[in-house]
Amino acid sequence: MTGEVPPTLARQRKHTDGPAPESRQLPASLGPWVAALTLWPTVQEHGYRLVSRAFGDGRVPGWTFFTSLVVHAGLVEPDAVADTYAFREAWRPELERELEVLGGADATRATLVDAWTSELDPEVVSEIAQWARRLERWDVLERIWLLLGERTGDLSEDALAVLRDLPVEARRARPILTWASGAADSVLADTPRKEAEGVLQRLLLDSALLHADWSVREDTDEAVSAGTFRMIGERRLPSTRVGQSLDAAWRTKQEIDAFIDVRSRAGDGPGRTPQAIFRAFSARLALFRMDAPSAINEARWATILADWEPVAVIAAGVEALATSISTEEGPAHYSEPPISRIDDDLGVRGLRGQGQVFEILADANEAVRRLDRQELDRCLALVSPETAALAGAWAVRTSLVGWRAALWGDPTTGANELSAEIARLSLIGKEQDEPLGRVVLGRIRVILLTKVGAFAAALQAAESLPEGLKLLSQARVHLWSGQYRQSSRLADAGPFQPGLEMSERYRLTTVRAAAALLDGSSEESIRVDAVREVRRLLGVGSFVHLALLPKAARDALLELCRPEVDGEPNLELLLARLGQLNDAGDGGVRPLHLTEREAVLLPLLATDDSVPEIARKLMVSVNTVRKQVVTLREKFQADTRAELVRRARTYGALG
């Protein structure tokens, strides 16, 4: 651009003070607008462009011409940073006078802020944030946060301090500043604990004190945003009963749904950004409620509405995890290439970071399903227990660590570490009391107890699972404890149990077939069902439910199905991964099979009756009872009758 400018900008000045009047005269091509550049510590191109838009109507000199002009005139000198300049002190008084011509410093800042909102330049956000705070332009601070997409590395420490110290009226008027303020507080924290708690503390305080009146706000966007942050905070508020906080948050979600419907029908619906944020966090709540269909539906709505990248990322993460825990047909990775690090400046304190955590945990869940130990280890290394806790997903990660112990490690150690980790992390969040946490932790607890032979404890743990999910766990425990008929009865009851998930019905098929094979009562119909289920599992690459059968049962099942599934995709992969399990060498707990007579005798041995009295009740000889007792003691590896009874109770063979 040439140096030709409109007359309003080009004013010749004459100065009478100072020893060298000609050196204090601004070049003819410059006007009062040049003084606006003094609001920056140094003169740089992005600030110059903003001044050009604000005061020059696009007809000021180009950057190269301008810098040549002011350097030649002696107004500035090169700064240490390339293509950056500093005004000479001798010119400061004159520039301050010119700033008054523009209306003063604050009026100039206001003009620059307005110009910035018409063309959002991230290179000057630090200065704009500080000016917006000074001018109480909360709308501009909200736009800055949305522009950055939570990338706080683009903000100076001074600008972060502005966001951290936002007054109540700012966070109330623009509820998204609640998140921005907490995030800035977290980034500026001087201890790891304060860093972890910054966002959470701000959410809790504002949820309780600022956003409880969301439903009476006149502005729809403000009301929906305030309601969303109220909903987020309610899940974390203290409660007097299990699940109360989550239920309260869900009620608020339903009230916001109704509010949006009423306002939309009146032609005053919310904008895309506040509604997308609301839908993303609604999906998160639904996931914690173990309502995978609602979580997936809300997440998809959020993705459609999202015009802010962090919302799209958290929506994708929630959808991935909800899909992974509710189906056996998910992909090996929910993002390609797989996420290799949580790459947000805020980490898991931001929406993007939380979305990445959910997606990594979804990939880890798929790794368990496919018996991919290497991939599971990779995912667990990316998400620490504390990171998962900040995202509200420590229960999921803890369960995945339990799966690793159950399949490839030491189940006894795994069971002990599971209990210790639940006790430790429950101080951060009560996820173990929410439906998702209860299910994922309850399932792996049953599996670990089963694999160490604590069958009575495993059955007791299975009772804590929801009605539609406990049947499979109970049938599997009885299979491992040698109670094949009881296992078969439970598996057969599956199709008649209301609310039983279809995936659970499929899995019960393998348990029923395994029990029949070990019991020697296999029929052709069972073989047909078993082949169909094994073929299905091979087709979707889901191996873990075969891995959870006792090795003897698993080997018998695969031998039965082998002629029918040879050549099926994934068969060789399945066999290779089964060979890597911790029971591949036939170690671990062996199923204990009781004959019909032994099953009748065992409860009588738990009474105070003598052997002769038991023989009379069974109408058999004393020698027959004694022989059966010897056999039972061998099966349970017990030296005495008392120890036999105790071990039988442990194995779940006695109530």
Secondary structure, 3 states (H helix, E strand, C coil): CCCCCCCCCCCCCCCCCCCCHHHHCCCCCCCHHHHHHHHCCCECHHHHHHHHHHHCCCCCCCHHHHHHHHHHHCCEEECCCCCCEEECHHHHHHHHHHHHHCCCHHHHHHHHHHHHHHCCCHHHHHHHHHHHHHHCCHHHHHHHHHHHCCCHHHCCHHHHHHHHCCCHHHHHHCCHHHHHHHHHHHHCCCCHHHHHHHHHHHHHHHHHHCCCCHHHCCCHHHHHHHHHHHHHHHHHCCCCCCCHHHHHHHHHHHHHHHHHHHHHHCCCCCCHHHHHHHHHHHHHHHHHCCCHHHHHHHHHHHHHHCCCHHHHHHHHHHHHHHHHHHCCCCCCCCCCCCCCCCCCCCHHHCHHHHHHHHHHHHHHHHHHHCCCHHHHHHHHHHCCHHHHHHCCCHHHHHHHHHHHHHHHCCHHHHHHHHHHHHHHHCCCCCHHHCHHHHHHHHHHHHHHHHHCCCHHHHHHHHCCCCHHHHHHHHHHHHHHCCCHHHHHHHHHHHHHCCCCCHHHHHHHHHHHHHHHHHHCCCCHHHHHHHHHHHHHHHHHCCCHHHHCCCHHHHHHHHHHHHHHHCCCCCHHHHHHHHCCCCCCCCCCCCCCCCCHHHHHHHHHHCCCCCHHHHHHHHCCCHHHHHHHHHHHHHHHCCCCHHHHHHHHHHCCCCC
